[in-house]
Amino acid sequence: MMPISVSENPQDMIPLETPAIRISIVEDHELTRQILGDLIRKTPHLRYLGGFADSESAIAGLLRTRPDVVLMDISLPTGSGVECVRHLKPLLPQTQFLMLTIYEDTDHIFDALAAGATGYLLKTTRQKDLIAGIRQIYEGGSPMTGAIARKVVRSFTGVQDAAPREGTLSAREVEVLGLLAQGLLYKEIAAALHLGIPTVSTYVRRIYEKLQVRSRGQASAKYFKDQSDRRALAR
């Protein structure tokens, strides 16, 4: 259940011309769904479209309303939230799926990213950080709880030194992918690596082409899985 905090103020200063971010929630716990909905309603420039308690109603409702961002739980009564994302992402390519869950193990993280989720936050996330995550994912970022981001980054340990194979990423591409997996925007990656934004964009395009994916989450998950499979076969 989401923690309730009356001391946090999610109403950050943002330009008046900023369009409202349209948000839906898929969460089977009624009180959690209510808390999240109330938080969205009281936050400027966020618009709550409604919530769903199971994957079946979510699939039908989200295809109808086409929100900008979906807060998605993993454990649902009629199926996994991961499978829900896997089904919906090809049909709603412009919708960003932000997992909001209690699970922080590697399998759940990378299954969700591979399915098409763009962010992964734990339900212990503070309300102001959740609001920041919603805005970040809408702007093209990939918000992750700190512990989750560290697990993603650690998955790349030793990858740079692996023997190159056809279709694998260069050391610089792995570096860029690692920063993408942390949720950094292109301009932040450019600053961190002392590159131009167009250069970062070129690297990302090459990464997507090599891995045959369409999002940073899918790229991170697929590359992690490929490297894990290769290390397992080498044993």
C-alpha positions in Angstrom: 0.0 0.0 0.0 1.2 3.5 -0.8 2.4 5.4 2.3 0.1 8.3 3.2 1.9 11.5 4.0 0.1 14.8 4.6 3.4 16.8 5.0 4.5 16.4 1.4 3.5 19.0 -1.2 3.6 17.7 -4.8 2.7 21.0 -6.3 6.0 22.0 -7.8 6.3 25.3 -9.8 5.8 24.5 -13.5 4.9 26.8 -16.5 1.2 27.5 -16.8 1.3 26.5 -20.5 2.4 22.9 -19.6 -0.3 20.5 -20.9 -2.0 18.2 -18.5 -0.5 14.7 -18.3 -3.4 12.2 -18.6 -3.0 9.4 -16.1 -4.7 6.0 -15.4 -4.0 3.6 -12.6 -4.1 -0.2 -12.7 -4.1 -1.3 -9.0 -6.3 -4.0 -7.3 -6.0 -2.5 -3.8 -8.9 -0.1 -3.5 -7.4 2.2 -0.8 -4.1 2.4 -2.7 -6.0 3.2 -5.9 -7.9 5.9 -4.1 -4.8 7.5 -2.5 -3.1 7.6 -5.9 -6.1 9.0 -7.6 -6.5 11.8 -5.0 -2.8 12.6 -5.3 -3.1 13.0 -9.0 -6.3 15.1 -8.8 -4.8 17.6 -6.4 -1.5 18.0 -8.4 -1.4 20.8 -11.0 -1.1 19.8 -14.6 -2.0 16.1 -13.9 -5.4 14.7 -15.0 -6.8 11.5 -13.6 -8.7 9.5 -16.1 -9.6 6.6 -13.8 -8.5 3.4 -12.2 -8.8 -0.3 -12.9 -8.7 -3.2 -10.5 -7.8 -6.0 -12.9 -6.0 -6.6 -16.2 -9.2 -7.4 -18.2 -10.9 -4.1 -17.4 -7.6 -2.3 -17.7 -7.0 -3.5 -21.3 -10.5 -2.5 -22.4 -10.4 0.8 -20.6 -6.9 1.9 -21.5 -7.5 1.2 -25.2 -10.5 3.4 -25.0 -9.0 6.4 -23.1 -5.4 6.2 -24.3 -3.7 7.9 -21.4 -0.2 9.5 -21.5 1.0 7.6 -18.4 -0.2 4.4 -16.7 0.7 3.5 -13.1 0.8 -0.3 -13.3 0.9 -2.8 -10.4 2.4 -6.2 -11.1 0.1 -8.5 -9.0 -3.4 -8.4 -10.3 -6.4 -10.7 -9.8 -6.9 -11.7 -13.4 -3.3 -11.7 -14.6 0.1 -10.1 -14.3 0.6 -6.4 -14.8 3.7 -7.3 -16.8 1.5 -9.3 -19.2 -0.9 -6.4 -19.3 1.9 -4.1 -20.4 3.2 -6.7 -22.9 -0.3 -6.8 -24.5 -1.0 -3.1 -24.5 2.4 -1.5 -25.5 2.2 -2.4 -29.2 -1.4 -1.1 -29.3 -0.5 2.1 -27.3 3.0 3.0 -28.4 2.7 6.6 -27.1 1.5 5.5 -23.7 4.3 5.3 -21.0 3.9 2.4 -18.5 5.3 3.1 -15.0 5.4 0.0 -12.8 4.5 0.8 -9.2 4.9 -2.3 -7.2 6.3 -4.0 -4.1 8.6 -6.3 -6.1 12.2 -5.4 -6.3 13.8 -8.6 -7.5 15.8 -8.7 -10.7 13.4 -11.1 -12.5 10.4 -8.8 -12.0 12.4 -5.7 -13.0 13.7 -7.0 -16.3 10.4 -8.8 -17.2 8.6 -5.5 -16.8 11.2 -3.6 -18.8 11.3 -6.2 -21.6 7.5 -6.1 -21.8 7.6 -2.4 -22.5 7.5 -0.6 -19.2 9.6 2.6 -19.2 9.9 3.1 -15.5 9.9 1.1 -12.3 9.1 2.5 -8.8 8.4 0.8 -5.5 5.2 1.6 -3.6 7.4 3.0 -0.8 8.3 5.9 -3.1 7.5 9.2 -1.5 4.5 11.0 -3.1 6.6 14.0 -4.3 9.1 11.5 -5.9 6.2 9.7 -7.6 4.9 12.9 -9.1 8.4 13.7 -10.3 8.6 10.3 -11.8 5.4 10.8 -13.7 6.6 14.0 -15.1 10.0 12.5 -15.9 8.5 9.5 -17.8 6.2 11.9 -19.7 9.2 14.0 -20.8 11.1 11.0 -22.1 13.0 9.8 -19.0 12.9 6.4 -17.3 12.3 6.9 -13.5 13.5 4.1 -11.2 13.7 3.8 -7.5 17.4 4.1 -6.5 17.8 0.5 -5.5 16.2 -0.6 -8.7 18.5 1.6 -10.8 21.5 0.2 -9.1 20.5 -3.4 -9.9 20.0 -2.4 -13.5 23.4 -0.7 -13.6 25.1 -3.7 -11.8 23.7 -6.0 -14.5 26.2 -4.3 -16.9 29.2 -5.1 -14.8 31.8 -6.9 -16.8 29.9 -6.5 -20.1 32.3 -4.0 -21.4 35.1 -6.5 -21.2 33.2 -9.3 -22.9 34.5 -10.6 -26.2 32.8 -8.7 -29.0 30.3 -10.6 -31.2 28.3 -9.7 -34.2 25.4 -7.5 -33.2 26.7 -6.8 -29.7 27.2 -3.2 -28.5 30.5 -1.3 -28.4 31.9 -0.2 -25.1 30.6 3.3 -25.7 27.2 2.0 -26.6 27.1 0.0 -23.4 28.0 3.1 -21.5 25.2 5.1 -23.1 22.8 2.2 -22.4 23.8 2.1 -18.8 22.9 5.8 -18.4 19.7 5.3 -20.3 18.8 2.5 -17.9 19.3 4.9 -15.0 16.6 7.1 -16.5 18.8 10.0 -17.7 17.5 12.2 -20.5 19.6 12.6 -23.7 20.8 16.0 -22.6 22.0 14.5 -19.3 23.8 11.7 -21.0 25.4 14.1 -23.3 26.7 16.2 -20.3 27.9 13.1 -18.4 29.9 11.7 -21.4 30.9 15.1 -22.8 29.1 14.4 -26.1 26.7 16.4 -28.2 23.0 15.6 -28.0 22.9 14.5 -31.7 25.8 12.1 -31.0 23.9 10.6 -28.1 20.8 10.3 -30.3 22.9 8.4 -32.9 24.2 6.0 -30.3 20.7 5.3 -29.0 19.5 4.7 -32.5 22.3 2.2 -33.1 21.6 0.5 -29.8 17.9 0.0 -30.7 18.8 -1.2 -34.2 21.4 -3.8 -32.9 19.0 -5.0 -30.2 15.9 -4.8 -32.4 13.9 -2.9 -29.7 11.9 0.3 -29.6 12.4 1.6 -26.0 15.1 2.1 -23.4 13.4 -0.3 -21.1 13.3 -3.1 -23.7 17.0 -2.3 -24.7 18.2 -2.6 -21.1 16.2 -5.8 -20.4 17.2 -7.5 -23.7 20.9 -6.7 -23.4 20.9 -7.9 -19.8 19.2 -11.2 -20.8 21.5 -11.8 -23.7 24.6 -11.3 -21.6 23.2 -13.5 -18.8 22.4 -16.3 -21.3 25.9 -16.1 -22.8 27.6 -16.3 -19.4 25.4 -19.2 -18.5 26.3 -21.1 -21.7 30.0 -20.4 -21.1 29.9 -22.1 -17.7 
